[in-house]
Amino acid sequence: MRKFLPIAFAAALLFGGAGCSLAPQVQIKPVTLEYWRTQDDQDTMADQIAAYKKLHPNVDIVYRKMREEDYEKLLLEAFAENRGPDIFSIPNVWLGGWKNKILPIPKEIVIPTQEVNAQKKIVTVKKKTPGLSILDFRNRFVEGVTKELVQPVFEKEGKPPTDMIMGLPLSADTLAMYYNKDILKKGQIEKPPATWRDVQDLAARLTILEAPDPAHPGEQVTAIKQSGAAIGGSKNIQYATDLLASLMTLNGAQMAEDSYGYATFSHFTQESEDAGKQYPPGVEALMFYQSFTIPGSQGYSWNADMPNSLDAFITGRTALYFGLPYDMQKIRERAPKLDFGIAPLPLIDATRPGGILHYPVEVVAKKTAHPDEAWDFLEFLTAEDQAGPFLTASKRPTALRSLINAQLTDVDIAPFAGQVLNARAWYRGNDYAKVEDAFNYMIDWRPTIERPDYITTVAEGENKVNETLR
């Protein structure tokens, strides 16, 4: 036994010199966070999760990508049975309806951390850091998302509400224009349209109708063989509500009041009244939108018999498709040989850029057993160092002001990234499905002799939207 003593003594000196005692290491309790999303595969976020795990070895993050069609139902069922995720992603337009199920950013985040104390012993301490402040949030992210994600919360009964941050964005998605390069080339069109009048002209040039029926030579042909632009319909136009709302904002309509969020898109604005307009800008936008589905009109290029607009673009049946950044991946997966480009959403007036934000918000469940770890991870994930590589891999436009210029050099992301500073969210109600129903109602309505008034119809659509805010 004696000959082993020097070795043991040397080992004690070696480990003692490293600044650690021979006392057993204090363990931090393991934490598992379940994270649900509908967009982006696990591989897209694997590096960010691994980087957080390296800083916090006791935290495991289980990432699950869910089917978009089933997502809301699965979330509701999971929370009803107390087995919901700790962190989940929702479209920004769901925020009002889910507000009572999510936890705002706390003023302070407390995370157990191991440190070496003055006695050179490893101890576990509760490290306290302030949660992201509203001022830092507004300085860090683009205005469109900060105005939407900071909302009043009643923390105590009988007390006035406090403004709190409800969630954090990984991206700031807007609609842009996808175009089929081959169809434009065959039509001898060198570049995609920059204005909505250009879109109307392009649709007229590139829409090909089916051959007339020889048995009815005088009958107007309305069947479409090739569409110049996928716009004008309701249920077979992907993002019809966002597309019409974007047209309204680009035409100068105020979608909603800033204070209470009540929809106002049927109203005249001061600008439209000063210009002596016959119709409010929101009504003009609806009339223009509908014109693409009216046979005989200049831009007739769409009807109810056409497939879903994304499917039509993927199969080469339409020259123009208006979609979100995430559609890029779907198109490339389903049509790898399709030669397409992406351009910014066309403008009506070059001095009035705009568009509607429609993006996922990362939120923490109110029922989570680990709120501090969940929020600590989301703050880590959405900061520049981690968000930058994620956005590059996922081809998504940034919500961070600091990354916009870098994204303008990426041909895929630039059309979207160039829009995020001027794009706005507008809906803060609790049932977006009813908003889509209201917009479909306006889109599908047609004037009659008995009722020719568009203004009344848009006002009715506005009222339907406002019912979801009451």
N, C-alpha and C positions, 0 to 999 in steps of 0.2 A: 504493500500500500504506500510506503514512504516515497518510492520513486515517482509516484503520480502527483505528489503534492506540489512541486514546482510548476507543473503544467497548469494545475487548477489555480494556483496563485497568480500565474501569468495571465490566465484568462480573466481572473477577477480584475487585475490591473488594467487589462486591455479594455474591458467593457466599462470599468469605472471611469477611465480616461475619456470615453466617448460621451460622457455627461449623463449616463443613465444608471439608475440603481439596479440592484438585482431584485427589487420588489416586482411582483407580477404586474404586467401592464393592465391598466384600467380599460375596460372595453366600453365602447359606445354601442348602444342598442341598435340593431339593424333596422332599417326603414325600407319599405317597398312602396314606391309610388307607381300607380297605374295611370297611363297617359293614353287617351283616346283621341284619334283624329280621323278624318275622311280623306285627307290629301297628303301626298308624299309617302313613299314607302319607308320602311324602317331604315334601310341603307342610307337614305338621304339625311337622316338625323343621327346616324350611328356615331359619328365623330364627336358631335356635341354631347351626347349622352356619355360616351367614354371619357371625355374631358372633365365632365362634372364628377363622374365616378372616381377619377384620379384624385380630385380634391376632397371628395367625401366618400371614402371606401365603404362606409356603412350603408350608403344609399343605393338601392337598386331601382332602376326605372324600367318598367315593363311597358313597351310601346306597342299599341295595337292600332292598326289601320282598319277602319270599319267601312262597310258598304254605305255609300251616300244615301241610297234609297231607303235603308233601314235605320239610319243613324238616330234620328230623333226618337223613334219608337224604342230602340234599344236603350238609349239614355234614360228615358222616362221609366221604363221597366226596371232598369238597374237601380236607379235612385229610390224607386218605390219599395224595392226589396233590400235596401241598404247594402248594395254591392256595387255601387257606381264607382267610376274612376276618381282619382284624386285630382287629376288635371285633365281638362278636355278642351277641345276646340269647337267653337260655334261660329256660324256666319254672323257678321256684325249686325245684320238685320234681325237676328233672333234675340239680341241683347235684352230688349225690354221684356220679352216673355220669360226669360230665364233669370232675371235679376234676383229673384228670391231664392235661387238655388246656387248662387255663386258668392264667393267671399272676396271682398275688395282687398287691395294691397294694405297690409297692416302698417301702422306707424313704426313698428319695431319688429325685426325678425331675429329670433333667438335660435341658434344652431349649436348643438353640442360639438365641441372641438377638443382635440387632445393637444396639450402643451406640456413643456418641461418646466416645472416650477423652480423656485430658488434652491430647493433642496435636491435638485436634479432628479426629481421623480416625475414620471409621466402621469398627468392628472387630466381629468375631463372637466372642462369649464364650459359654461353657457356663453358663447360669444354673441354679443348683441350688436346688431347693425341697424341703422334706420332704413325703413322701407323707402322705395322710390318716392320722392316728393312730387307734388303736382307741378312745381316750378321746373324741376329737372325733367319731368316727363314732357312738359310742353317745349322745353328747349331741345330735347333729344329727338322727338318724333314730329312728323309733319302735322300741320294744323288740322287737316281733315279728320285724322283719327283722334287727336287729343280733344277736340271739341265734342266728339261722340263718346269717348271712353271715360271722361270725367263726368260723373253724375252724382246728384244729391242722394244721400243715404240717411235714413232715419236710424240712428244708433240707439237712441233711448226714447222711450215713450214720453210724449209731452215736450220733448226738446226739438229745436229746429234741426233740419237736415244738415249734414256735413258733406261737402264735395269730396268724393273719393274716386280712386282709379279702379275701374271694374275689371280690367283685363289688359293684356299687352299684345301688340301686333307683331307678327313675324314679317308681314309684308303689307303693302298697300295696293291692293288689286283694283284695276279699272278696266273697262272695256277698251279694246283697240280693234283695228280692222285687219283681219287676215285676208290675203288676196292670192288667188290662183295665178301664178306667173304665166303658165301656158295659155290660159284663156285670155289674159290681157294681151299676150304677145300675138295670138291669132287675130285679135280684134284691133291690132296695130295701136295699142295703147301703151305708151312707154313707161308711165309711172302711175302709181295708185292715186286715187282722187284725194285732194287736200281739203275740199269743202263739200258740203252736202249737196249743193247744186251740181258739183262735179260727179257726185255719186249718182244723182238722178240722170245726168247725161250718159254716164257709163252704163247704167242699167238699161237705158233705151238702146244703146248700141250693142250690148252683149246678150240681151235676153233673146232667146230663140223659141218661138212658139211652134207647137206641133203643126203638121201640114193640115190644111183645111179638108173637111170631109167632102169628097166629090159629089155626094148625094145632096149636100146642102151648101152650094157654092157661095151663097150670100150671107151665111151665118158667121157671126164674129167668133174668131178662134181665141180661146182663153187658156187652153191647156199649154203648160210650159215644159219645153224640152230642156232648155238650159236657162238658168236664172242669172241675171246680171248682178243682183244683190239680194241677199236673204234678209228682208226687212218688210215690215208692214203687217204681219200676222200676229196672232196671240199665242195659242198653245203650241204651234210648231216652230216658233222662233225662240231659240235659247236666249234666256235673259231678256225677254220682251219688256218686262217692267223697267229694268235698268236702262235698256236702250231708249225707250220712250222718255224716261225721266232725264236721261242725259241730253236728249234733244231739247227737252224743255229748258234745262239749265243753260245750254249753249245758246238758246234763243232769248235768254234773258229772264226767264221765269224764276220767281222765288218759290222754291219747293215747299218750304215750311218756315214758320216763325222761329227766330232764334231762341226766344224765351221759353215758350211752352211746347214748341215742336208741332203745333197744329198746321196741317197742310194748307197751303195758300196758292197752289199752282193754277187755280182757275181765275185768279185775280189779275187785273191790270196792274202793271208796275208804273212808277212815275215815268220811267223812260218810254214805255209803250204809250202812255197817255200823251206825253209831250210830242211823240212822233205822230199822233193822230191815228193810231192803229184801229182797225175795225174790230179785231179780236185780240184778247190777251195773248201774251207770248206762249203760254202753256197750251192754249187752244190751237194756235197756229202750228205748234209742234205736232199735235195730234193729227191735224189735217194733212200735214206733210207726210207724216209717218204712214197714214192710211193710203196715201196716193199710190204707193208701190203695189197695192193690191186691187186697184181699181182698173178693170180692163179699159183700154183706150186712152188711159192717162200716159203722160210722157215717160214716166219711169216704171210702168207696169212690169213687175218681175217676180211676183210671188202670189200664191193663193193657198187656200186651205187643203188642196190636194197634194201639195209638196210635202216631202218628208221633213223631219226635224232639221233645222238649219245646220247644225253641226254635222249630221249625217250627210246632208246634201253637199256640204263642202268637202268632206272626206271622200265622197264618191265622185267628185268632179262635176256636180250638177249646178254649182253656183260659183260665180267669180269672187264675190265678196261675202265674208262672214264676220259678224261682230261678236267677239268672244273675250274671255278672261285669260290671264296668263296660263292657268292650269290646263287649258285646252290644248296648248302647244304639245304637251306630252301625249295626250290622247290622239291627236292627229298623227304624230310621228309613229306611234305604236300601231295604229290601224291602217295608215297609208304611208309606209316608209318611202315610197317612190314619188309621192306628191311633192311637186316643186311649188312651195308657197313662201310668201313673205308676210311681214307684219308691219303695219304703219299706224301712226297715232289715229285716234278717233277724229274724223273730219270736223272742221269748224264751220260755224255759220258766219261769225264775225271774228276776224283775227285778233281783235282787241278784247275778246271775251272768251278765253279758254275756260274749260270746266270739265264736267263729267261727274259720274257718280262712283263713289267708293263701294266696293263689295268684296270684303276680305275676311279671312278667318281671324278670330280673336281667341287667344289662349287664356283660359280662365281656371280658377281653382274652385273646386266644389266646396260648398258650405259644410258638407258632411264629412270632409276628409279628416282623418285622425292625425294628419301631419301637415297642418297649414303652413308652418314656417319653412319646412323643407320644400314643400311644393312651390311656394312663392320664391324662395331662394333660387330654386332651379329655373323658374321662368324668367327671373331677372337676369340670371346668368345666360340663359338661352337667347334672349332678345337683345343683349348688349352687342356692340359692334364686332368684337373679336369672334363671337360664335355665330351671330346672325349673318355676317358677311359670307363665310364659306357655305353656310346653309342656302342662302339665296342664290349663290352662284351655281350650286349643284341642282337646285330645284327650279332654276330659271324663273324667279319671282322678283317683282319690283320691291324695293326697300321702303319701309316706313320710317327709316332713320335718315334724318337730314344729312348726316355725315357721309353716307354711302351713295347719294344720288349721282354725284359727278362721275364716280367710278363706273356706275352702271350705264351711263350714257355712252360708253365706249363698246358695250356689248350689243351686237346687232339684234339679238333676240329680245333682250330686256329693255333696250333704249326706248322703244315706242311707248312702253308702259311707264318706265321710270320718269320720262319727261313730262308726264301728266300728273304725278302724285302731289305736287305742290299746289295745284289749282283744283284738284278733285275734292268733292265734298260728300259727306254722308248726310242724309236728311231725315230718315225715318227712325223714330224712337218709341214707337208703339209696342204692343205686346202680341200681335198676331200678323206676321208678315204674309201668311197665306191669304188672308183677307185683303191685304193690299194688292197682291197679285190678281185676285179676283176682281178688284175694283178697276185695275188697269186693263185687264182683259175685257171687262164690260165696256170701257171707253173705246178700246181698239176695235171691238166687234160691232159696235153701234154704227148705223148708217142713217143719214138724214132722210126723212120722208116728207111728203107734201104736208102731212098733218103735223109733223114735228121736224122742222128743218134746222133747229137751233143747236149748234155745237156747244155754245157756252153753257147751256143748261146741263148738257150731258157731262161735261168736264166738272161742273160744280157738283153733280151727283156723285161722280167718282171721288172727288175731294171729300165729300161728306162720308162716303163709305170708309175712306182711310181714317178720317177723324174719329169715327166710331171706335176704332181700335185703340185710341189714346185715352178714352174716357174711363 
